[in-house]
Amino acid sequence: MSKNFNPERLLQVLVAPQISEKATYIADKNEQVVFIVTPDATKPEVKAAVEMLFKVEVKSVQIANLKGKIKRAGRNIGRRSDIRKAFVCLKPGQEINFAEGGAA
């Protein structure tokens, strides 16, 4: 882990794990874990945060920005907030198990 990141900042980078059918499929097939991250998070920050919090080794990080959907209820038009997802690829043999509440 790089020493040049502020530990307080790293605790705020990861918002939540993305737990869905698609995320589970990706985890099984590609040894990747999906996290929702803050909109200004960078790949090195996400890597350092995952390594610090879960005590695992990260091979690579891919990031995707998802635009919020436009929804309407009658005359009112609203918009869901945009989210940023990080697809974290773990090194072989590494695993994060959220069902048990932490690193496995």
DSSP file (Angstrom, degrees, kcal/mol; ACC not computed):
  #  RESIDUE AA STRUCTURE BP1 BP2  ACC     N-H-->O    O-->H-N    N-H-->O    O-->H-N    TCO  KAPPA ALPHA  PHI   PSI    X-CA   Y-CA   Z-CA
    1    1 A M              0   0    0      0, 0.0     2,-0.1     0, 0.0    47,-0.0   0.000 360.0 360.0 360.0 139.8    0.0    0.0    0.0
    2    2 A S    >   -     0   0    0     42,-0.2     3,-0.6     1,-0.1     0, 0.0  -0.442 360.0-148.0 -71.4 143.2    1.2    3.5   -0.8
    3    3 A K  T 3  S+     0   0    0      1,-0.2    -1,-0.1    -2,-0.1     0, 0.0   0.563  84.4  78.7 -86.3  -9.5    2.2    5.6    2.1
    4    4 A N  T 3  S+     0   0    0      2,-0.1     2,-0.4     0, 0.0    -1,-0.2   0.336  72.4  94.7 -88.6  10.1    1.2    8.9    0.5
    5    5 A F  S <  S-     0   0    0     -3,-0.6     3,-0.0    40,-0.0    40,-0.0  -0.817  79.2-118.5-101.2 141.8   -2.6    8.5    1.0
    6    6 A N     >  -     0   0    0     -2,-0.4     4,-2.1     1,-0.1     3,-0.4  -0.649  18.1-143.0 -74.3 121.9   -4.4   10.1    4.0
    7    7 A P  H  > S+     0   0    0      0, 0.0     4,-1.5     0, 0.0    -1,-0.1   0.837 100.6  54.7 -58.4 -33.8   -5.9    7.2    6.1
    8    8 A E  H  > S+     0   0    0      1,-0.2     4,-0.7     2,-0.2    -2,-0.0   0.891 108.1  49.3 -66.0 -38.6   -9.0    9.3    6.9
    9    9 A R  H >> S+     0   0    0     -3,-0.4     4,-1.0     1,-0.2     3,-0.9   0.902 107.4  54.9 -65.6 -41.3   -9.6    9.9    3.2
   10   10 A L  H 3X S+     0   0    0     -4,-2.1     4,-0.7     1,-0.3     3,-0.3   0.832 102.5  56.9 -63.7 -31.8   -9.2    6.2    2.4
   11   11 A L  H 3< S+     0   0    0     -4,-1.5    -1,-0.3     1,-0.2    -2,-0.2   0.759 110.6  44.9 -69.5 -23.1  -12.0    5.4    4.9
   12   12 A Q  H << S+     0   0    0     -3,-0.9    -1,-0.2    -4,-0.7    -2,-0.2   0.613  94.9  77.3 -94.6 -13.8  -14.3    7.7    3.0
   13   13 A V  H  < S+     0   0    0     -4,-1.0    25,-2.0    -3,-0.3     2,-0.5   0.930  85.8  62.5 -64.9 -47.8  -13.5    6.5   -0.5
   14   14 A L  E  <  +A   37   0A   0     -4,-0.7    23,-0.2    23,-0.2    -1,-0.0  -0.694  58.4 177.2 -83.7 123.7  -15.6    3.2   -0.4
   15   15 A V  E     -     0   0A   0     21,-2.7    22,-0.2    -2,-0.5    -1,-0.2   0.909  61.0 -34.6 -88.9 -52.5  -19.3    3.9    0.1
   16   16 A A  E     -A   36   0A   0     20,-1.6    20,-3.7     2,-0.0    -1,-0.4  -0.981  59.5 -97.5-164.6 155.5  -20.7    0.4    0.0
   17   17 A P  E     -A   35   0A   0      0, 0.0     2,-0.8     0, 0.0    18,-0.3  -0.607  38.4-124.4 -76.4 145.7  -20.2   -3.0   -1.7
   18   18 A Q        -     0   0    0     16,-2.8     2,-0.7    -2,-0.2    16,-0.4  -0.829  29.8-173.6 -91.6 112.3  -22.5   -3.6   -4.7
   19   19 A I        +     0   0    0     -2,-0.8     2,-0.3     4,-0.1     3,-0.1  -0.908  29.3 119.8-113.2 107.7  -24.4   -6.8   -4.0
   20   20 A S  S  > S-     0   0    0     -2,-0.7     4,-2.3     1,-0.1     5,-0.2  -0.900  75.4 -92.1-151.5 175.5  -26.5   -7.9   -6.9
   21   21 A E  H  > S+     0   0    0     -2,-0.3     4,-2.3     1,-0.2     5,-0.2   0.928 126.2  47.9 -61.7 -44.0  -26.9  -10.9   -9.3
   22   22 A K  H  > S+     0   0    0      1,-0.2     4,-2.4     2,-0.2    -1,-0.2   0.906 111.5  49.4 -64.5 -42.3  -24.5   -9.3  -11.7
   23   23 A A  H  > S+     0   0    0      1,-0.2     4,-2.1     2,-0.2    -1,-0.2   0.879 111.6  49.7 -65.3 -37.6  -21.9   -8.4   -9.1
   24   24 A T  H  X S+     0   0    0     -4,-2.3     4,-2.2     2,-0.2    -2,-0.2   0.898 110.3  50.4 -66.8 -40.8  -22.1  -12.0   -7.7
   25   25 A Y  H  X S+     0   0    0     -4,-2.3     4,-2.6     2,-0.2     5,-0.3   0.916 111.7  47.7 -62.2 -44.4  -21.6  -13.4  -11.2
   26   26 A I  H  X S+     0   0    0     -4,-2.4     4,-2.6     1,-0.2     6,-0.9   0.891 110.4  52.9 -63.5 -39.8  -18.6  -11.1  -11.8
   27   27 A A  H  X S+     0   0    0     -4,-2.1     4,-0.9     4,-0.2    -2,-0.2   0.909 114.2  41.7 -63.6 -42.2  -17.1  -12.1   -8.4
   28   28 A D  H  < S+     0   0    0     -4,-2.2    -2,-0.2     2,-0.1    -1,-0.2   0.909 123.0  36.9 -71.3 -42.5  -17.4  -15.8   -9.3
   29   29 A K  H  < S+     0   0    0     -4,-2.6    -2,-0.2    -5,-0.2    -3,-0.2   0.917 131.9  20.6 -80.1 -44.8  -16.2  -15.6  -12.8
   30   30 A N  H  < S-     0   0    0     -4,-2.6    -3,-0.2    -5,-0.3    -2,-0.1   0.351  95.4-117.6-111.4   4.7  -13.5  -12.9  -12.7
   31   31 A E     <  +     0   0    0     -4,-0.9    59,-2.3    -5,-0.4     2,-0.3   0.921  69.5 139.8  53.8  45.7  -12.4  -12.8   -9.1
   32   32 A Q  E     - B   0  89A   0     -6,-0.9     2,-0.4    57,-0.2    57,-0.2  -0.878  42.8-152.8-118.2 152.4  -13.6   -9.2   -8.9
   33   33 A V  E     - B   0  88A   0     55,-2.5    55,-3.2    -2,-0.3     2,-0.5  -0.974  13.7-140.2-122.9 139.6  -15.5   -7.3   -6.2
   34   34 A V  E     + B   0  87A   0     -2,-0.4   -16,-2.8   -16,-0.4     2,-0.3  -0.872  22.0 178.8-106.2 129.1  -17.8   -4.3   -7.0
   35   35 A F  E     -AB  17  86A   0     51,-2.4    51,-3.0    -2,-0.5     2,-0.5  -0.947  28.9-130.7-124.3 146.5  -17.9   -1.3   -4.8
   36   36 A I  E     -AB  16  85A   0    -20,-3.7   -21,-2.7    -2,-0.3   -20,-1.6  -0.867  39.0-173.5 -89.2 129.8  -19.8    2.0   -5.0
   37   37 A V  E     -AB  14  84A   0     47,-2.9    47,-0.7    -2,-0.5   -23,-0.2  -0.737  30.6 -80.2-123.1 169.0  -17.2    4.7   -4.4
   38   38 A T    >   -     0   0    0    -25,-2.0     3,-1.9    -2,-0.2    -1,-0.1  -0.340  45.2-112.2 -66.7 151.8  -17.3    8.5   -4.0
   39   39 A P  T 3  S+     0   0    0      0, 0.0    -1,-0.1     0, 0.0    46,-0.1   0.727 115.9  46.4 -60.3 -22.6  -17.6   10.5   -7.2
   40   40 A D  T 3  S+     0   0    0     44,-0.1     2,-0.1     2,-0.0    -2,-0.1   0.258  82.9 127.9-104.1  12.9  -14.0   11.9   -6.9
   41   41 A A    <   -     0   0    0     -3,-1.9     2,-0.2   -28,-0.1    -4,-0.1  -0.432  45.3-150.0 -72.2 141.4  -12.3    8.6   -6.1
   42   42 A T     >  -     0   0    0     -2,-0.1     4,-2.4     1,-0.1     5,-0.2  -0.685  26.1-108.3-106.0 163.7   -9.3    7.6   -8.2
   43   43 A K  H  > S+     0   0    0     -2,-0.2     4,-2.5     1,-0.2     5,-0.2   0.919 118.5  49.1 -58.5 -46.8   -8.0    4.1   -9.0
   44   44 A P  H  > S+     0   0    0      0, 0.0     4,-2.4     0, 0.0    -1,-0.2   0.882 111.6  50.4 -62.3 -35.6   -5.0    4.3   -6.8
   45   45 A E  H  > S+     0   0    0      2,-0.2     4,-2.5     1,-0.2    -2,-0.2   0.921 110.7  48.3 -66.1 -43.0   -7.1    5.6   -3.9
   46   46 A V  H  X S+     0   0    0     -4,-2.4     4,-2.5     2,-0.2     5,-0.2   0.923 112.2  49.7 -62.9 -44.0   -9.6    2.7   -4.4
   47   47 A K  H  X S+     0   0    0     -4,-2.5     4,-2.2     1,-0.2    -2,-0.2   0.936 113.3  45.4 -59.7 -47.9   -6.8    0.2   -4.5
   48   48 A A  H  X S+     0   0    0     -4,-2.4     4,-2.1     1,-0.2    -1,-0.2   0.881 112.8  51.3 -64.8 -38.5   -5.2    1.5   -1.3
   49   49 A A  H  X S+     0   0    0     -4,-2.5     4,-2.8     2,-0.2     5,-0.3   0.916 111.3  46.1 -66.6 -43.8   -8.6    1.7    0.5
   50   50 A V  H  X S+     0   0    0     -4,-2.5     4,-2.4     1,-0.2     6,-0.4   0.917 114.0  48.7 -65.7 -42.6   -9.5   -1.9   -0.3
   51   51 A E  H  X S+     0   0    0     -4,-2.2     4,-0.9    -5,-0.2    -1,-0.2   0.883 115.5  44.8 -64.6 -37.4   -6.1   -3.2    0.7
   52   52 A M  H  < S+     0   0    0     -4,-2.1    -2,-0.2    -5,-0.2    -1,-0.2   0.932 119.5  38.6 -72.0 -46.1   -6.2   -1.3    3.9
   53   53 A L  H  < S+     0   0    0     -4,-2.8    50,-0.2     1,-0.2    -2,-0.2   0.888 128.7  27.8 -75.4 -39.9   -9.7   -2.2    5.0
   54   54 A F  H  < S-     0   0    0     -4,-2.4    -1,-0.2    -5,-0.3    -3,-0.2   0.455  94.5-128.9-106.5  -1.6   -9.9   -5.8    3.9
   55   55 A K     <  +     0   0    0     -4,-0.9     2,-0.3    -5,-0.3    -4,-0.2   0.904  64.8 127.0  54.7  46.7   -6.3   -6.9    4.2
   56   56 A V        -     0   0    0     -6,-0.4     2,-0.5    -5,-0.2    -1,-0.2  -0.831  63.2-109.8-125.3 166.3   -6.2   -8.3    0.6
   57   57 A E        -     0   0    0     -2,-0.3    34,-2.0    34,-0.1     2,-0.5  -0.865  28.4-148.8-100.7 130.4   -3.9   -7.8   -2.4
   58   58 A V  E     -C   90   0A   0     -2,-0.5    32,-0.2    32,-0.2     3,-0.1  -0.837  14.1-173.0-102.3 130.8   -5.5   -5.9   -5.4
   59   59 A K  E     -     0   0A   0     30,-2.9     2,-0.3    -2,-0.5    31,-0.2   0.907  67.4 -20.4 -85.5 -48.1   -4.3   -6.7   -8.9
   60   60 A S  E     -C   89   0A   0     29,-1.5    29,-2.9     2,-0.0     2,-0.4  -0.975  52.1-139.6-156.7 166.8   -6.2   -4.0  -10.8
   61   61 A V  E     -C   88   0A   0     -2,-0.3     2,-0.4    27,-0.2    27,-0.2  -0.999   9.9-170.4-135.5 130.3   -9.1   -1.5  -10.6
   62   62 A Q  E     -C   87   0A   0     25,-2.5    25,-3.7    -2,-0.4     2,-0.4  -0.949  13.1-156.1-115.1 143.4  -11.6   -0.5  -13.3
   63   63 A I  E     -C   86   0A   0     -2,-0.4     2,-0.4    23,-0.2    23,-0.2  -0.957   8.9-172.3-124.8 139.3  -14.0    2.4  -12.7
   64   64 A A  E     -C   85   0A   0     21,-2.6    21,-3.1    -2,-0.4     2,-0.6  -0.993  14.8-146.0-129.9 135.6  -17.4    3.1  -14.3
   65   65 A N  E     -C   84   0A   0     -2,-0.4     2,-0.5    19,-0.2    19,-0.2  -0.893  15.4-160.0 -98.6 124.4  -19.6    6.2  -14.0
   66   66 A L  E     -C   83   0A   0     17,-3.3    17,-2.1    -2,-0.6     2,-0.3  -0.918  11.9-137.0-107.5 125.7  -23.3    5.4  -14.1
   67   67 A K        -     0   0    0     -2,-0.5    14,-0.1    15,-0.2    15,-0.1  -0.597  28.0-109.6 -79.6 138.6  -25.6    8.3  -15.0
   68   68 A G        -     0   0    0     -2,-0.3    14,-0.2    12,-0.3     2,-0.1  -0.381  34.2-112.0 -68.1 143.3  -28.8    8.5  -12.8
   69   69 A K        -     0   0    0     12,-0.2    11,-2.8    10,-0.1     2,-0.6  -0.435  23.0-120.1 -75.1 149.1  -32.1    7.6  -14.5
   70   70 A I  E     -D   79   0B   0      9,-0.2     2,-0.3    -2,-0.1     9,-0.2  -0.811  36.9-176.4 -88.2 125.7  -34.7   10.2  -15.1
   71   71 A K  E     -D   78   0B   0      7,-2.3     7,-3.7    -2,-0.6     2,-0.4  -0.913   7.9-162.1-122.7 148.0  -38.0    9.3  -13.3
   72   72 A R  E     -D   77   0B   0     -2,-0.3     2,-0.4     5,-0.2     5,-0.2  -0.990  13.6-169.5-134.2 145.3  -41.3   11.0  -13.3
   73   73 A A  E >  S-D   76   0B   0      3,-2.2     3,-1.6    -2,-0.4     2,-0.4  -0.905  71.9 -53.1-128.8 100.8  -44.4   10.9  -11.1
   74   74 A G  T 3  S-     0   0    0     -2,-0.4     0, 0.0     1,-0.3     0, 0.0  -0.558 123.7 -13.6  68.7-122.9  -47.2   12.7  -12.8
   75   75 A R  T 3  S+     0   0    0     -2,-0.4     2,-0.4    -3,-0.1    -1,-0.3   0.693 117.1  95.1 -83.5 -19.1  -46.0   16.2  -13.7
   76   76 A N  E <   -D   73   0B   0     -3,-1.6    -3,-2.2     1,-0.0     2,-0.5  -0.578  57.2-162.5 -83.1 129.6  -42.9   16.0  -11.6
   77   77 A I  E     +D   72   0B   0     -2,-0.4     2,-0.3    -5,-0.2    -5,-0.2  -0.946  15.9 173.5-110.8 126.3  -39.7   15.0  -13.3
   78   78 A G  E     -D   71   0B   0     -7,-3.7    -7,-2.3    -2,-0.5     2,-0.4  -0.764  20.3-140.3-124.7 172.3  -36.8   13.9  -11.0
   79   79 A R  E     -D   70   0B   0     -2,-0.3    -9,-0.2    -9,-0.2     2,-0.1  -0.996  14.5-129.7-138.1 130.8  -33.4   12.4  -11.5
   80   80 A R        -     0   0    0    -11,-2.8   -12,-0.3    -2,-0.4     2,-0.1  -0.426  42.4 -95.8 -71.3 154.6  -31.7    9.7   -9.5
   81   81 A S        -     0   0    0      1,-0.1   -12,-0.2   -14,-0.1     2,-0.1  -0.401  37.9-109.0 -74.0 149.4  -28.2   10.6   -8.4
   82   82 A D        -     0   0    0    -14,-0.2     2,-0.3   -15,-0.1   -15,-0.2  -0.456  35.7-158.5 -71.0 147.2  -25.2    9.5  -10.5
   83   83 A I  E     - C   0  66A   0    -17,-2.1   -17,-3.3    -2,-0.1     2,-0.5  -0.934  10.9-143.5-128.6 157.2  -23.0    6.8   -9.0
   84   84 A R  E     -BC  37  65A   0    -47,-0.7   -47,-2.9    -2,-0.3     2,-0.4  -0.979  17.4-161.6-119.6 125.0  -19.4    5.7   -9.6
   85   85 A K  E     -BC  36  64A   0    -21,-3.1   -21,-2.6    -2,-0.5     2,-0.5  -0.845   5.3-155.0-109.3 143.9  -18.6    1.9   -9.4
   86   86 A A  E     -BC  35  63A   0    -51,-3.0   -51,-2.4    -2,-0.4     2,-0.8  -0.978   3.8-156.0-117.3 124.2  -15.2    0.4   -8.9
   87   87 A F  E     -BC  34  62A   0    -25,-3.7   -25,-2.5    -2,-0.5     2,-0.6  -0.881  16.9-161.6 -98.1 107.8  -14.5   -3.1  -10.2
   88   88 A V  E     -BC  33  61A   0    -55,-3.2   -55,-2.5    -2,-0.8     2,-0.6  -0.824   4.7-154.4-100.3 117.5  -11.7   -4.4   -8.0
   89   89 A C  E     -BC  32  60A   0    -29,-2.9   -30,-2.9    -2,-0.6   -29,-1.5  -0.808  14.3-150.3 -92.8 121.3   -9.8   -7.4   -9.4
   90   90 A L  E     - C   0  58A   0    -59,-2.3   -32,-0.2    -2,-0.6     3,-0.1  -0.586  20.8-103.8 -91.4 152.8   -8.1   -9.4   -6.6
   91   91 A K    >   -     0   0    0    -34,-2.0     3,-2.1    -2,-0.2   -34,-0.1  -0.368  58.0 -75.1 -68.0 154.3   -4.9  -11.4   -6.9
   92   92 A P  T 3  S+     0   0    0      0, 0.0    -1,-0.1     0, 0.0     3,-0.1  -0.211 121.0  22.8 -55.2 137.0   -5.4  -15.2   -7.2
   93   93 A G  T 3  S+     0   0    0      1,-0.3     2,-0.3    -3,-0.1    -2,-0.1   0.265  96.5 116.4  90.7 -11.6   -6.2  -16.8   -3.8
   94   94 A Q    <   +     0   0    0     -3,-2.1    -1,-0.3   -37,-0.1     2,-0.3  -0.642  39.3 174.6 -90.3 148.7   -7.6  -13.5   -2.4
   95   95 A E        -     0   0    0     -2,-0.3     9,-1.1    -3,-0.1     2,-0.5  -0.986  25.1-158.8-154.8 142.2  -11.2  -13.2   -1.4
   96   96 A I  E     -E  103   0C   0     -2,-0.3     2,-0.6     7,-0.2     7,-0.2  -0.991  14.8-166.5-119.5 122.2  -13.6  -10.8    0.3
   97   97 A N  E   > -E  102   0C   0      5,-1.3     5,-1.6    -2,-0.5     3,-0.3  -0.915  11.4-179.3-113.9 109.3  -16.8  -12.4    1.7
   98   98 A F  T   5S+     0   0    0     -2,-0.6     3,-0.4     1,-0.2    -1,-0.1   0.723  77.0  69.5 -79.7 -21.6  -19.5  -10.0    2.7
   99   99 A A  T   5S+     0   0    0      1,-0.2    -1,-0.2     2,-0.1    -2,-0.0   0.849 105.3  41.3 -64.6 -33.1  -21.9  -12.7    3.9
  100  100 A E  T   5S-     0   0    0     -3,-0.3    -1,-0.2     2,-0.3    -2,-0.2   0.532 120.1-110.6 -91.6  -7.5  -19.6  -13.3    6.9
  101  101 A G  T   5S+     0   0    0     -3,-0.4     2,-0.3    -4,-0.3    -3,-0.2   0.908  79.4  11.6  84.4  43.6  -18.9   -9.6    7.4
  102  102 A G  E   <S-E   97   0C   0     -5,-1.6    -5,-1.3   -48,-0.0    -2,-0.3  -0.970 101.3 -20.2 155.1-166.0  -15.3   -9.1    6.4
  103  103 A A  E      E   96   0C   0     -2,-0.3    -7,-0.2    -7,-0.2   -48,-0.0  -0.484 360.0 360.0 -75.3 141.0  -12.2  -10.6    4.8
  104  104 A A              0   0    0     -9,-1.1    -8,-0.1    -2,-0.2    -1,-0.1   0.427 360.0 360.0 -97.5 360.0  -12.2  -14.4    4.5
